[in-house]
Amino acid sequence: MKDLKDFPKQPGTFMSRVNSVVECTKCPRLRRYCAKVGVEKRAAYRDDTYWAKPVPGFGDPQARIVLIGLAPAAHGANRTGRMFTGDGTGGSSDFLMRALHASGLASQPTSQRADDGLTLSDVWITAVVRCAPPDNKPLPIEIQRCQPHLQEDIDALPNARVYVALGRVAFDACWRLVANAGLAVPSPRVFAHGAVFPVKDGPTVIASYHPSRQNTQTGRLTPPMLASVFATAKRFAAGPARKVPRPS
């Protein structure tokens, strides 16, 4: 994908938010890094034109389940322009998509290109930070600057009931969303894979290890473990409607 006109069109308010994400320049360090990666490239992708811009969320605009990741991968979403897409063999994108497909939430078990025909059902995928960070480690100020983009995604999902936090950074971001909505943040709230935190008058937050190579190739996160998280998410999503308040 070369530029914004190639970005997959979706119904609802999705496209109205794409420009504000893609044109964001609030984090110079991240913008420099993404551009540098897009020029230097990885040998396997030397003939590709890298997206090398901030990456919007994508999925079903009527989703009840919101998956929140950390940030685009340098040679994955930063290359393809779509979250959890094109991370290569053994990468997080296909590991995640196999689990979503097995759970009936994705149309196919792979996520390789922005134009590969993948569609999500009842799921929206977004991230705490929209630019690929060096060493996959965004700075606290960069997380803070990007929080409005995450909030905009949540605000535009009228049916959102469940937040699945993929990793500790996403877990912390979920509680900022809850606090911004004026809801009581539960305590204690210890991050642990599969932990479930129903918020009074608000969403259910579910914690999961991130499907990074570091976790999946060491066995810290297995397909059954991720499948269990999505089964739990579907169960809470199917429960009584719980309107998620928006910030005033």
Secondary structure, DSSP 4 states (H G I P E B T S, - for coil): --SGGGSPP-STTHHHHHHHHHT--S-HHHHHHHHHHHHH--GGGTTS----S----EE-TT-SEEEEES---TTTHHHHSSTT----TT-HHHHHHHHHHHTTSBSSS----TTS---BSSEEEEES-SSPPGGG---HHHHHHHHHHHHHHHHT-TT--EEEEESHHHHHHHHHHHHHTTPPPPS-----TT-EEEPTTSPEEEEE----HHHHTTTSS-HHHHHHHHHHHHHHHTSS----PPP-
